[in-house]
Amino acid sequence: MGLAGTSVPGMSQDRLIAVETSILAKNDGYAASNRRVLDALGVFAVNLVSSPGSGKTTLLCKTITLLHDAPLAVIEGDQQTSNDADRIRATGAPAVQVNTGKGCHLDAHMVGHAMDHLRPRPESLLFIENVGNLVCPAAFDLGEDAKVAILSVTEGEDKPLKYPDMFTAARLALINKVDLAAACDADLEAYEANLRRVNPEIEILRVSARTGEGMDLWLAWLRRGLAAKARVEAAQ
């Protein structure tokens, strides 16, 4: 397997690793540039990652609604369509759609171009909703302050064990759709134990966009991150 967990028929592993190393190094350069821009503005950027169908767009729409008039913007990543960006814009939030085509993740260059269009306000939140995929996005730094992994109770408690790189890279895990836990016979303690098995330092919140459970804790986490970023920006 290559560095990003990939294999290519007809390509040796040494060659694949060399290609991936070059791609990731180039991406890291763009990510550093994005981070300098965001740091100078005091923008707190979160990279939302999950499997398809985890409910991250619904969760993001609910988050935006609950944040009321807080300054924020959204970069929406999908392989095709503008469906999710249209849903975000319906909340009144500015959003830019990035279609990756056959690509399975956003990269820092794409995000930099989207930031040029969005022009995030100083001391604001920037949500980057990545393509639904728990493999490739783990390896690509976008210049964000934190990766937030969203895991729904319908996906199975062993998901962190199957995709450890993503949950190791995440600062926060949101166990989503907890209102369905009883119906799914989901063991939330097992979800948390498996998350901490692959990442002992990860923060974990249980949330439901439908009922609002845990949303106050999620909003408080975002506000703490934004306040800390603003303090760093003010000290520069």
MDAnalysis code that builds the backbone (N, CA, C; Angstrom):
import MDAnalysis as mda
import numpy as np

u = mda.Universe.empty(708, n_residues=236, atom_resindex=np.repeat(np.arange(236), 3), trajectory=True)
u.add_TopologyAttr("name", ["N", "CA", "C"] * 236)
u.add_TopologyAttr("resid", np.arange(1, 237))
u.add_TopologyAttr("resname", ["MET", "GLY", "LEU", "ALA", "GLY", "THR", "SER", "VAL", "PRO", "GLY", "MET", "SER", "GLN", "ASP", "ARG", "LEU", "ILE", "ALA", "VAL", "GLU", "THR", "SER", "ILE", "LEU", "ALA", "LYS", "ASN", "ASP", "GLY", "TYR", "ALA", "ALA", "SER", "ASN", "ARG", "ARG", "VAL", "LEU", "ASP", "ALA", "LEU", "GLY", "VAL", "PHE", "ALA", "VAL", "ASN", "LEU", "VAL", "SER", "SER", "PRO", "GLY", "SER", "GLY", "LYS", "THR", "THR", "LEU", "LEU", "CYS", "LYS", "THR", "ILE", "THR", "LEU", "LEU", "HIS", "ASP", "ALA", "PRO", "LEU", "ALA", "VAL", "ILE", "GLU", "GLY", "ASP", "GLN", "GLN", "THR", "SER", "ASN", "ASP", "ALA", "ASP", "ARG", "ILE", "ARG", "ALA", "THR", "GLY", "ALA", "PRO", "ALA", "VAL", "GLN", "VAL", "ASN", "THR", "GLY", "LYS", "GLY", "CYS", "HIS", "LEU", "ASP", "ALA", "HIS", "MET", "VAL", "GLY", "HIS", "ALA", "MET", "ASP", "HIS", "LEU", "ARG", "PRO", "ARG", "PRO", "GLU", "SER", "LEU", "LEU", "PHE", "ILE", "GLU", "ASN", "VAL", "GLY", "ASN", "LEU", "VAL", "CYS", "PRO", "ALA", "ALA", "PHE", "ASP", "LEU", "GLY", "GLU", "ASP", "ALA", "LYS", "VAL", "ALA", "ILE", "LEU", "SER", "VAL", "THR", "GLU", "GLY", "GLU", "ASP", "LYS", "PRO", "LEU", "LYS", "TYR", "PRO", "ASP", "MET", "PHE", "THR", "ALA", "ALA", "ARG", "LEU", "ALA", "LEU", "ILE", "ASN", "LYS", "VAL", "ASP", "LEU", "ALA", "ALA", "ALA", "CYS", "ASP", "ALA", "ASP", "LEU", "GLU", "ALA", "TYR", "GLU", "ALA", "ASN", "LEU", "ARG", "ARG", "VAL", "ASN", "PRO", "GLU", "ILE", "GLU", "ILE", "LEU", "ARG", "VAL", "SER", "ALA", "ARG", "THR", "GLY", "GLU", "GLY", "MET", "ASP", "LEU", "TRP", "LEU", "ALA", "TRP", "LEU", "ARG", "ARG", "GLY", "LEU", "ALA", "ALA", "LYS", "ALA", "ARG", "VAL", "GLU", "ALA", "ALA", "GLN"])
u.atoms.positions = np.array([
    [0.832, -1.198, 0.000],
    [0.000, 0.000, 0.000],
    [0.871, 1.255, 0.000],
    [0.398, 2.292, -0.709],
    [1.082, 3.572, -0.670],
    [0.820, 4.285, 0.635],
    [1.368, 5.503, 0.761],
    [1.231, 6.265, 2.007],
    [-0.220, 6.546, 2.341],
    [-1.038, 6.781, 1.315],
    [-2.452, 7.093, 1.533],
    [-3.322, 5.851, 1.501],
    [-2.701, 4.670, 1.580],
    [-3.465, 3.437, 1.593],
    [-3.967, 3.028, 0.232],
    [-3.274, 3.432, -0.836],
    [-3.720, 3.150, -2.189],
    [-2.824, 2.122, -2.855],
    [-3.353, 1.479, -3.893],
    [-2.565, 0.589, -4.734],
    [-2.984, 0.825, -6.170],
    [-2.030, 0.724, -7.090],
    [-2.287, 0.955, -8.506],
    [-1.762, -0.231, -9.289],
    [-2.644, -0.947, -10.024],
    [-2.177, -2.084, -10.812],
    [-1.085, -1.660, -11.790],
    [-0.009, -2.434, -11.847],
    [1.062, -2.143, -12.784],
    [2.105, -1.173, -12.271],
    [1.905, -0.606, -11.080],
    [2.877, 0.333, -10.512],
    [3.491, -0.277, -9.260],
    [4.806, -0.284, -9.204],
    [5.480, -0.836, -8.032],
    [5.187, 0.016, -6.803],
    [5.312, -0.608, -5.636],
    [5.064, 0.135, -4.400],
    [6.079, 1.254, -4.208],
    [7.327, 1.019, -4.587],
    [8.331, 2.079, -4.458],
    [7.956, 3.284, -5.310],
    [7.524, 3.030, -6.545],
    [7.128, 4.121, -7.441],
    [5.877, 4.818, -6.918],
    [4.922, 4.037, -6.439],
    [3.686, 4.618, -5.910],
    [3.979, 5.506, -4.707],
    [4.831, 5.047, -3.808],
    [5.172, 5.841, -2.626],
    [5.883, 7.127, -3.027],
    [6.759, 7.052, -4.047],
    [7.454, 8.256, -4.513],
    [6.475, 9.267, -5.080],
    [5.490, 8.792, -5.860],
    [4.486, 9.690, -6.438],
    [3.640, 10.312, -5.338],
    [3.177, 9.484, -4.382],
    [2.345, 9.999, -3.296],
    [3.113, 11.001, -2.443],
    [4.376, 10.725, -2.197],
    [5.188, 11.648, -1.401],
    [5.277, 13.005, -2.080],
    [5.456, 13.005, -3.391],
    [5.519, 14.259, -4.147],
    [4.196, 15.005, -4.088],
    [3.090, 14.279, -4.269],
    [1.759, 14.899, -4.234],
    [1.489, 15.506, -2.863],
    [1.783, 14.747, -1.807],
    [1.514, 15.232, -0.454],
    [2.402, 16.417, -0.096],
    [3.647, 16.407, -0.551],
    [4.541, 17.534, -0.274],
    [4.036, 18.798, -0.956],
    [3.577, 18.663, -2.196],
    [3.023, 19.818, -2.910],
    [1.772, 20.318, -2.206],
    [0.923, 19.375, -1.786],
    [-0.292, 19.758, -1.063],
    [0.043, 20.480, 0.235],
    [1.047, 19.997, 0.951],
    [1.427, 20.620, 2.221],
    [1.869, 22.069, 2.027],
    [2.483, 22.359, 0.881],
    [2.864, 23.743, 0.589],
    [1.653, 24.641, 0.451],
    [0.645, 24.156, -0.272],
    [-0.598, 24.929, -0.409],
    [-1.313, 25.049, 0.935],
    [-1.287, 23.970, 1.727],
    [-1.936, 24.001, 3.040],
    [-1.284, 25.033, 3.946],
    [0.039, 25.120, 3.904],
    [0.745, 26.114, 4.721],
    [0.355, 27.525, 4.310],
    [0.186, 27.736, 3.006],
    [-0.248, 29.047, 2.520],
    [-1.651, 29.371, 3.012],
    [-2.563, 28.398, 2.918],
    [-3.927, 28.600, 3.422],
    [-3.907, 28.927, 4.910],
    [-3.071, 28.208, 5.643],
    [-3.018, 28.395, 7.099],
    [-2.507, 29.795, 7.459],
    [-1.549, 30.285, 6.710],
    [-1.051, 31.645, 6.971],
    [-2.158, 32.673, 6.776],
    [-2.946, 32.510, 5.720],
    [-4.054, 33.436, 5.455],
    [-5.082, 33.363, 6.578],
    [-5.471, 32.150, 6.947],
    [-6.487, 31.974, 7.983],
    [-5.994, 32.455, 9.343],
    [-4.730, 32.191, 9.652],
    [-4.172, 32.651, 10.926],
    [-4.150, 34.175, 10.999],
    [-3.778, 34.817, 9.888],
    [-3.711, 36.279, 9.870],
    [-5.082, 36.903, 10.078],
    [-6.126, 36.197, 9.634],
    [-7.491, 36.703, 9.778],
    [-8.138, 36.287, 11.095],
    [-7.523, 35.361, 11.811],
    [-8.159, 34.841, 13.021],
    [-9.360, 33.972, 12.715],
    [-9.332, 33.289, 11.565],
    [-10.435, 32.410, 11.154],
    [-10.197, 31.008, 11.710],
    [-11.216, 30.443, 12.346],
    [-11.154, 29.074, 12.856],
    [-11.767, 28.155, 11.814],
    [-10.928, 27.309, 11.208],
    [-11.367, 26.455, 10.104],
    [-11.450, 25.000, 10.549],
    [-12.576, 24.363, 10.249],
    [-12.751, 22.950, 10.575],
    [-13.032, 22.169, 9.297],
    [-12.399, 21.030, 9.191],
    [-12.527, 20.132, 8.052],
    [-13.445, 18.996, 8.470],
    [-14.674, 18.989, 7.958],
    [-15.669, 17.988, 8.325],
    [-15.518, 16.768, 7.426],
    [-15.243, 15.618, 8.022],
    [-15.001, 14.394, 7.263],
    [-15.914, 13.286, 7.775],
    [-16.342, 12.420, 6.844],
    [-17.238, 11.333, 7.228],
    [-17.456, 10.413, 6.043],
    [-18.161, 9.310, 6.292],
    [-18.676, 8.474, 5.217],
    [-19.858, 9.178, 4.556],
    [-20.198, 8.802, 3.309],
    [-21.450, 9.301, 2.731],
    [-22.631, 8.862, 3.597],
    [-23.584, 9.757, 3.786],
    [-24.787, 9.398, 4.520],
    [-24.692, 9.505, 6.022],
    [-23.605, 10.081, 6.526],
    [-23.454, 10.221, 7.980],
    [-24.329, 11.328, 8.552],
    [-24.849, 12.176, 7.660],
    [-25.681, 13.293, 8.103],
    [-24.916, 14.581, 8.298],
    [-23.726, 14.705, 7.692],
    [-22.921, 15.890, 7.986],
    [-23.497, 17.160, 7.383],
    [-24.141, 17.082, 6.213],
    [-24.730, 18.298, 5.646],
    [-25.915, 18.760, 6.483],
    [-26.758, 17.825, 6.904],
    [-27.880, 18.177, 7.783],
    [-27.368, 18.757, 9.095],
    [-26.332, 18.144, 9.643],
    [-25.735, 18.651, 10.882],
    [-25.163, 20.046, 10.682],
    [-24.526, 20.268, 9.539],
    [-23.948, 21.585, 9.266],
    [-25.038, 22.636, 9.109],
    [-26.114, 22.300, 8.404],
    [-27.224, 23.252, 8.256],
    [-27.811, 23.617, 9.616],
    [-27.993, 22.618, 10.481],
    [-28.519, 22.877, 11.824],
    [-27.550, 23.741, 12.621],
    [-26.259, 23.475, 12.478],
    [-25.238, 24.256, 13.178],
    [-25.299, 25.717, 12.763],
    [-25.391, 25.950, 11.460],
    [-25.451, 27.324, 10.943],
    [-26.681, 28.039, 11.481],
    [-27.813, 27.342, 11.492],
    [-29.051, 27.941, 11.999],
    [-28.918, 28.313, 13.474],
    [-28.322, 27.430, 14.267],
    [-28.180, 27.690, 15.699],
    [-27.153, 28.775, 16.002],
    [-26.199, 28.961, 15.106],
    [-25.199, 30.017, 15.305],
    [-25.758, 31.397, 14.985],
    [-26.952, 31.436, 14.425],
    [-27.655, 32.684, 14.114],
    [-26.807, 33.576, 13.210],
    [-26.432, 34.724, 13.668],
    [-25.739, 35.684, 12.808],
    [-24.220, 35.647, 12.958],
    [-23.690, 34.587, 13.521],
    [-22.232, 34.486, 13.657],
    [-21.588, 34.498, 12.274],
    [-20.490, 35.230, 12.102],
    [-19.835, 35.265, 10.789],
    [-19.230, 33.904, 10.451],
    [-19.596, 33.380, 9.295],
    [-19.086, 32.072, 8.881],
    [-19.209, 31.926, 7.377],
    [-18.525, 30.935, 6.851],
    [-18.598, 30.601, 5.433],
    [-18.355, 29.106, 5.292],
    [-18.752, 28.568, 4.130],
    [-18.682, 27.125, 3.918],
    [-18.059, 26.821, 2.561],
    [-17.121, 25.891, 2.559],
    [-16.606, 25.295, 1.324],
    [-17.176, 23.887, 1.252],
    [-17.898, 23.613, 0.190],
    [-18.636, 22.356, 0.057],
    [-17.984, 21.476, -0.999],
    [-17.518, 20.296, -0.611],
    [-16.852, 19.393, -1.535],
    [-17.705, 18.188, -1.883],
    [-17.854, 17.933, -3.175],
    [-18.539, 16.742, -3.674],
    [-17.943, 16.381, -5.018],
    [-18.110, 15.127, -5.414],
    [-17.610, 14.749, -6.732],
    [-18.440, 15.402, -7.841],
    [-19.743, 15.465, -7.652],
    [-20.633, 16.065, -8.641],
    [-21.793, 16.756, -7.923],
    [-22.506, 17.609, -8.643],
    [-23.707, 18.361, -8.242],
    [-23.383, 19.491, -7.265],
    [-24.335, 20.396, -7.150],
    [-24.236, 21.484, -6.169],
    [-25.325, 21.340, -5.110],
    [-25.870, 20.126, -4.966],
    [-27.011, 19.914, -4.073],
    [-26.731, 20.367, -2.644],
    [-25.595, 19.957, -2.104],
    [-25.301, 20.294, -0.706],
    [-25.015, 21.781, -0.538],
    [-24.301, 22.377, -1.495],
    [-24.045, 23.819, -1.414],
    [-25.349, 24.598, -1.487],
    [-26.293, 24.120, -2.300],
    [-27.599, 24.782, -2.385],
    [-28.315, 24.721, -1.037],
    [-28.205, 23.593, -0.351],
    [-28.816, 23.471, 0.974],
    [-28.168, 24.440, 1.959],
    [-26.857, 24.575, 1.879],
    [-26.147, 25.493, 2.772],
    [-26.562, 26.930, 2.486],
    [-26.607, 27.300, 1.220],
    [-26.974, 28.680, 0.857],
    [-28.396, 29.006, 1.296],
    [-29.260, 27.996, 1.342],
    [-30.644, 28.222, 1.776],
    [-30.716, 28.675, 3.226],
    [-29.674, 28.425, 4.012],
    [-29.631, 28.903, 5.397],
    [-29.220, 30.371, 5.472],
    [-28.753, 30.917, 4.352],
    [-28.258, 32.290, 4.322],
    [-26.754, 32.397, 4.420],
    [-26.077, 31.264, 4.589],
    [-24.617, 31.281, 4.719],
    [-23.958, 31.321, 3.345],
    [-22.871, 32.072, 3.194],
    [-22.129, 32.044, 1.932],
    [-21.433, 30.699, 1.768],
    [-21.508, 30.141, 0.561],
    [-20.917, 28.828, 0.311],
    [-20.374, 28.759, -1.103],
    [-19.273, 28.056, -1.264],
    [-18.681, 27.783, -2.569],
    [-18.650, 26.276, -2.765],
    [-19.168, 25.830, -3.914],
    [-19.137, 24.412, -4.249],
    [-17.845, 24.081, -4.979],
    [-17.182, 23.025, -4.551],
    [-16.003, 22.508, -5.242],
    [-16.317, 21.083, -5.679],
    [-16.389, 20.857, -6.986],
    [-16.615, 19.511, -7.510],
    [-15.275, 18.886, -7.881],
    [-15.013, 17.737, -7.320],
    [-13.718, 17.084, -7.507],
    [-13.705, 16.111, -8.679],
    [-14.853, 15.911, -9.349],
    [-14.898, 14.968, -10.457],
    [-14.615, 13.559, -9.970],
    [-13.601, 12.939, -10.539],
    [-13.247, 11.583, -10.120],
    [-12.433, 11.574, -8.825],
    [-12.024, 12.739, -8.355],
    [-11.245, 12.820, -7.123],
    [-12.079, 12.470, -5.910],
    [-11.447, 11.820, -4.930],
    [-12.181, 11.321, -3.762],
    [-12.002, 12.204, -2.533],
    [-11.420, 13.407, -2.709],
    [-11.186, 14.281, -1.563],
    [-10.882, 15.687, -2.058],
    [-11.042, 16.655, -1.182],
    [-10.553, 18.003, -1.444],
    [-9.049, 18.039, -1.206],
    [-8.370, 18.954, -1.902],
    [-6.968, 19.200, -1.585],
    [-6.781, 20.676, -1.258],
    [-5.605, 21.020, -0.765],
    [-5.362, 22.379, -0.273],
    [-5.411, 23.413, -1.389],
    [-5.027, 23.027, -2.606],
    [-5.086, 23.965, -3.729],
    [-6.529, 24.332, -4.038],
    [-7.422, 23.345, -4.069],
    [-8.849, 23.604, -4.286],
    [-9.400, 24.537, -3.210],
    [-9.032, 24.255, -1.973],
    [-9.534, 25.061, -0.853],
    [-9.018, 26.488, -0.941],
    [-7.768, 26.660, -1.349],
    [-7.221, 28.006, -1.508],
    [-7.996, 28.819, -2.523],
    [-8.341, 28.198, -3.663],
    [-9.142, 28.896, -4.674],
    [-10.526, 29.246, -4.124],
    [-11.126, 28.312, -3.386],
    [-12.442, 28.580, -2.797],
    [-12.373, 29.720, -1.790],
    [-11.301, 29.772, -1.016],
    [-11.120, 30.876, -0.066],
    [-11.008, 32.213, -0.789],
    [-10.356, 32.219, -1.955],
    [-10.253, 33.458, -2.735],
    [-11.632, 33.970, -3.124],
    [-12.542, 33.044, -3.443],
    [-13.906, 33.436, -3.816],
    [-14.723, 33.853, -2.594],
    [-14.561, 33.133, -1.499],
    [-15.361, 33.400, -0.300],
    [-14.901, 34.635, 0.463],
    [-13.592, 34.863, 0.487],
    [-13.009, 35.951, 1.276],
    [-13.549, 35.928, 2.718],
    [-13.155, 34.938, 3.509],
    [-13.661, 34.830, 4.884],
    [-13.421, 36.104, 5.684],
    [-14.399, 36.438, 6.507],
    [-14.287, 37.636, 7.340],
    [-13.322, 37.387, 8.496],
    [-12.663, 38.426, 8.981],
    [-11.800, 38.257, 10.155],
    [-12.584, 37.708, 11.345],
    [-11.929, 36.855, 12.117],
    [-12.507, 36.261, 13.329],
    [-13.860, 35.611, 13.033],
    [-13.858, 34.746, 12.028],
    [-15.067, 34.025, 11.634],
    [-14.789, 32.526, 11.611],
    [-15.840, 31.760, 11.376],
    [-15.735, 30.311, 11.240],
    [-15.705, 29.938, 9.765],
    [-14.883, 28.971, 9.417],
    [-14.879, 28.419, 8.068],
    [-15.090, 26.911, 8.177],
    [-16.199, 26.450, 7.614],
    [-16.487, 25.020, 7.574],
    [-16.093, 24.483, 6.200],
    [-15.294, 23.437, 6.182],
    [-14.914, 22.766, 4.941],
    [-15.544, 21.379, 4.984],
    [-16.599, 21.186, 4.207],
    [-17.255, 19.874, 4.184],
    [-16.612, 19.038, 3.086],
    [-15.842, 18.061, 3.487],
    [-15.077, 17.256, 2.547],
    [-15.970, 16.241, 1.838],
    [-15.445, 15.656, 0.782],
    [-16.135, 14.589, 0.069],
    [-16.351, 13.416, 1.024],
    [-17.515, 12.776, 0.932],
    [-17.808, 11.645, 1.799],
    [-16.871, 10.480, 1.545],
    [-15.913, 10.272, 2.439],
    [-14.867, 9.271, 2.231],
    [-14.021, 9.236, 3.505],
    [-13.793, 8.069, 4.046],
    [-13.007, 7.960, 5.277],
    [-11.566, 7.513, 5.031],
    [-11.120, 7.519, 3.769],
    [-9.765, 7.071, 3.475],
    [-8.880, 8.243, 3.065],
    [-9.050, 8.724, 1.832],
    [-8.122, 9.724, 1.276],
    [-8.043, 11.031, 2.070],
    [-9.156, 11.601, 2.540],
    [-9.045, 12.904, 3.221],
    [-8.149, 12.895, 4.456],
    [-7.901, 11.719, 5.022],
    [-7.064, 11.654, 6.227],
    [-5.651, 12.142, 5.963],
    [-5.158, 11.943, 4.736],
    [-3.757, 12.251, 4.428],
    [-3.541, 13.679, 3.952],
    [-4.620, 14.406, 3.661],
    [-4.482, 15.710, 3.023],
    [-4.822, 16.848, 3.981],
    [-3.791, 17.593, 4.352],
    [-3.939, 18.810, 5.146],
    [-4.497, 19.899, 4.230],
    [-5.548, 20.569, 4.673],
    [-6.146, 21.643, 3.878],
    [-5.798, 23.023, 4.419],
    [-5.067, 23.053, 5.544],
    [-4.788, 24.311, 6.218],
    [-5.746, 24.575, 7.359],
    [-6.558, 23.574, 7.693],
    [-7.566, 23.720, 8.740],
    [-6.941, 23.712, 10.123],
    [-7.717, 24.160, 11.097],
    [-7.293, 24.073, 12.491],
    [-7.575, 22.697, 13.076],
    [-8.637, 22.056, 12.603],
    [-8.994, 20.747, 13.156],
    [-9.812, 19.955, 12.152],
    [-9.554, 18.654, 12.128],
    [-10.448, 17.732, 11.437],
    [-11.508, 17.287, 12.434],
    [-12.761, 17.298, 11.999],
    [-13.868, 16.824, 12.819],
    [-14.499, 15.647, 12.085],
    [-14.396, 14.465, 12.670],
    [-14.936, 13.255, 12.053],
    [-16.352, 13.019, 12.558],
    [-17.268, 12.820, 11.620],
    [-18.672, 12.588, 11.957],
    [-18.993, 11.124, 11.692],
    [-19.519, 10.472, 12.695],
    [-19.813, 9.041, 12.649],
    [-21.243, 8.844, 13.127],
    [-22.100, 8.286, 12.282],
    [-23.493, 8.116, 12.690],
    [-23.704, 6.747, 13.333],
    [-24.741, 6.656, 14.147],
    [-25.012, 5.401, 14.854],
    [-25.478, 4.306, 13.907],
    [-25.812, 4.659, 12.670],
    [-26.258, 3.665, 11.693],
    [-25.089, 2.971, 10.992],
    [-23.855, 3.412, 11.254],
    [-22.701, 2.909, 10.502],
    [-21.993, 1.725, 11.146],
    [-22.232, 1.493, 12.411],
    [-21.549, 0.390, 13.087],
    [-20.438, 0.880, 13.986],
    [-20.358, 0.287, 15.162],
    [-19.412, 0.752, 16.181],
    [-17.959, 0.445, 15.830],
    [-17.734, -0.421, 14.823],
    [-16.360, -0.779, 14.460],
    [-15.764, 0.124, 13.387],
    [-16.480, 1.148, 12.958],
    [-15.988, 2.020, 11.890],
    [-14.622, 2.640, 12.229],
    [-14.389, 3.118, 13.456],
    [-13.049, 3.659, 13.765],
    [-11.940, 2.620, 13.624],
    [-12.244, 1.350, 13.880],
    [-11.238, 0.297, 13.762],
    [-10.955, -0.031, 12.302],
    [-11.952, 0.135, 11.444],
    [-11.777, -0.136, 10.018],
    [-11.040, 0.994, 9.304],
    [-11.224, 2.212, 9.788],
    [-10.619, 3.392, 9.155],
    [-9.834, 4.197, 10.188],
    [-8.804, 3.602, 10.783],
    [-8.126, 4.250, 11.912],
    [-7.406, 5.542, 11.551],
    [-6.894, 5.655, 10.317],
    [-6.131, 6.858, 9.963],
    [-6.977, 8.115, 10.097],
    [-8.233, 8.034, 9.658],
    [-9.090, 9.217, 9.721],
    [-9.353, 9.628, 11.164],
    [-9.658, 8.670, 12.001],
    [-10.000, 9.005, 13.382],
    [-8.758, 9.348, 14.205],
    [-7.601, 8.872, 13.774],
    [-6.351, 9.292, 14.401],
    [-6.047, 10.741, 14.061],
    [-6.394, 11.152, 12.831],
    [-6.123, 12.523, 12.382],
    [-7.105, 13.537, 12.954],
    [-8.256, 13.072, 13.442],
    [-9.305, 13.983, 13.908],
    [-9.047, 14.461, 15.332],
    [-9.370, 15.726, 15.581],
    [-9.310, 16.251, 16.945],
    [-10.601, 15.951, 17.690],
    [-11.713, 15.970, 16.950],
    [-13.037, 15.780, 17.550],
    [-13.818, 14.769, 16.729],
    [-14.553, 13.894, 17.409],
    [-15.499, 12.991, 16.757],
    [-16.902, 13.336, 17.229],
    [-17.805, 13.471, 16.277],
    [-19.214, 13.680, 16.579],
    [-19.957, 12.385, 16.282],
    [-20.501, 11.758, 17.313],
    [-21.354, 10.589, 17.101],
    [-22.742, 11.133, 16.806],
    [-23.153, 11.033, 15.557],
    [-24.350, 11.700, 15.057],
    [-25.553, 10.746, 15.019],
    [-26.728, 11.354, 14.946],
    [-28.003, 10.624, 14.872],
    [-28.243, 9.787, 16.124],
    [-27.840, 10.319, 17.282],
    [-27.997, 9.529, 18.511],
    [-29.465, 9.309, 18.863],
    [-30.362, 10.088, 18.248],
    [-31.788, 9.853, 18.462],
    [-32.225, 8.497, 17.896],
    [-31.415, 7.924, 16.996],
    [-31.726, 6.620, 16.402],
    [-31.003, 5.473, 17.100],
    [-30.278, 5.768, 18.157],
    [-29.439, 4.746, 18.792],
    [-30.249, 3.541, 19.259],
    [-31.379, 3.789, 19.899],
    [-32.181, 2.677, 20.410],
    [-32.732, 1.829, 19.267],
    [-33.214, 2.495, 18.219],
    [-33.775, 1.778, 17.075],
    [-32.719, 0.938, 16.364],
    [-31.475, 1.426, 16.370],
    [-30.369, 0.709, 15.712],
    [-29.667, -0.261, 16.646],
    [-30.114, -0.316, 17.898],
    [-29.444, -1.132, 18.912],
    [-27.962, -0.788, 18.983],
    [-27.676, 0.513, 18.913],
    [-26.291, 0.983, 18.902],
    [-25.750, 1.089, 20.325],
    [-24.563, 0.595, 20.521],
    [-23.876, 0.666, 21.813],
    [-22.949, 1.879, 21.780],
    [-23.414, 3.004, 22.298],
    [-22.642, 4.241, 22.220],
    [-21.343, 4.161, 23.012],
    [-21.352, 3.402, 24.094],
    [-20.113, 3.229, 24.854],
    [-19.061, 2.499, 24.014],
    [-19.500, 1.551, 23.201],
    [-18.566, 0.831, 22.328],
    [-18.028, 1.748, 21.237],
    [-18.887, 2.632, 20.707],
    [-18.415, 3.624, 19.735],
    [-17.278, 4.441, 20.345],
    [-17.507, 4.938, 21.550],
    [-16.497, 5.786, 22.189],
    [-15.229, 4.998, 22.510],
    [-15.383, 3.773, 22.961],
    [-14.211, 2.951, 23.287],
    [-13.358, 2.699, 22.047],
    [-13.998, 2.448, 20.915],
    [-13.249, 2.194, 19.683],
    [-12.586, 3.462, 19.158],
    [-13.242, 4.596, 19.327],
    [-12.616, 5.861, 18.948],
    [-11.356, 6.103, 19.770],
    [-11.451, 5.864, 21.064],
    [-10.289, 6.101, 21.937],
    [-9.219, 5.023, 21.778],
    [-9.621, 3.884, 21.272],
    [-8.632, 2.832, 21.011],
    [-7.674, 3.261, 19.901],
    [-8.200, 3.943, 18.873],
    [-7.329, 4.384, 17.773],
    [-6.759, 5.773, 18.021],
    [-7.407, 6.560, 18.893],
    [-6.932, 7.916, 19.184],
    [-7.275, 8.269, 20.628],
    [-6.386, 7.973, 21.558],
    [-6.675, 8.229, 22.974],
    [-6.942, 9.694, 23.300],
    [-6.476, 10.618, 22.451],
    [-6.624, 12.040, 22.734],
    [-7.882, 12.656, 22.128],
    [-8.640, 11.888, 21.355],
    [-9.761, 12.469, 20.625],
    [-10.861, 12.935, 21.581],
    [-11.453, 14.078, 21.267],
    [-12.636, 14.553, 21.985],
    [-13.863, 13.946, 21.314],
    [-14.885, 13.644, 22.094],
    [-16.074, 12.969, 21.565],
    [-17.326, 13.663, 22.074],
    [-18.247, 13.940, 21.163],
    [-19.551, 14.484, 21.523],
    [-20.641, 13.647, 20.860],
    [-21.738, 13.460, 21.569],
    [-22.905, 12.772, 21.012],
    [-23.930, 13.827, 20.605],
    [-24.364, 13.780, 19.341],
    [-25.236, 14.843, 18.837],
    [-26.374, 14.276, 17.991],
    [-27.401, 15.098, 17.853],
    [-28.504, 14.817, 16.935],
    [-28.973, 16.132, 16.344],
    [-28.865, 16.260, 15.028],
    [-29.364, 17.468, 14.371],
    [-30.886, 17.515, 14.427],
    [-31.526, 16.353, 14.474],
    [-32.989, 16.316, 14.457],
    [-33.580, 16.759, 15.782],
    [-33.057, 16.248, 16.903],
    [-33.621, 16.591, 18.209],
    [-32.888, 17.737, 18.891],
    [-31.675, 18.027, 18.434],
    [-30.869, 19.072, 19.065],
    [-30.000, 18.582, 20.197],
    [-30.068, 17.286, 20.507],
    [-29.243, 16.745, 21.592],
    [-27.759, 16.979, 21.313],
    [-27.068, 17.507, 22.306],
    [-25.632, 17.712, 22.208],
    [-25.191, 18.886, 21.363],
    [-26.123, 19.558, 20.710],
    [-25.732, 20.647, 19.816],
    [-25.135, 21.817, 20.585],
    [-25.594, 22.023, 21.831],
    [-25.031, 23.110, 22.630],
    [-23.546, 22.868, 22.918],
    [-23.176, 21.614, 23.134],
    [-21.772, 21.285, 23.390],
    [-20.926, 21.463, 22.125],
    [-21.480, 21.109, 20.989],
    [-20.798, 21.287, 19.702],
    [-20.590, 22.775, 19.408],
    [-21.609, 23.584, 19.627],
    [-21.472, 25.026, 19.410],
    [-20.447, 25.622, 20.368],
    [-20.451, 25.155, 21.606],
    [-19.477, 25.657, 22.583],
    [-18.057, 25.297, 22.158],
    [-17.869, 24.107, 21.601],
    [-16.544, 23.697, 21.107],
    [-16.087, 24.624, 19.986],
    [-16.989, 24.936, 19.068],
    [-16.656, 25.845, 17.969],
    [-16.310, 27.238, 18.491],
    [-17.086, 27.719, 19.439],
    [-16.840, 29.069, 19.969],
    [-15.513, 29.135, 20.718],
    [-15.168, 28.065, 21.424],
    [-13.862, 28.036, 22.103],
    [-12.723, 28.065, 21.092],
    [-12.880, 27.316, 20.026],
    [-11.854, 27.310, 18.988],
    [-11.696, 28.660, 18.337],
    [-12.811, 29.325, 18.068],
    [-12.770, 30.647, 17.450],
    [-12.151, 31.666, 18.396],
    [-12.513, 31.602, 19.669],
    [-11.958, 32.548, 20.642],
    [-10.454, 32.365, 20.784],
    [-10.001, 31.110, 20.810],
    [-8.562, 30.846, 20.920],
    [-7.831, 31.352, 19.689],
    [-8.428, 31.191, 18.520],
    [-7.800, 31.654, 17.281],
    [-7.730, 33.175, 17.260],
    [-8.774, 33.824, 17.740],
    [-8.787, 35.287, 17.772],
    [-7.713, 35.823, 18.716],
    [-7.486, 35.117, 19.841],
    [-6.445, 35.553, 20.778],
    [-5.063, 35.449, 20.145],
    [-4.840, 34.391, 19.397],
    [-3.548, 34.221, 18.720],
    [-3.348, 35.317, 17.685],
    [-4.405, 35.603, 16.930],
    [-4.330, 36.649, 15.893],
    [-4.052, 38.003, 16.523],
    [-4.682, 38.285, 17.674],
    [-4.493, 39.574, 18.337],
    [-3.076, 39.728, 18.877],
    [-2.450, 38.607, 19.239],
    [-1.107, 38.653, 19.816],
    [-0.015, 38.818, 18.764],
    [-0.358, 38.619, 17.513],
    [0.654, 38.700, 16.449],
    [1.004, 40.138, 16.102],
])
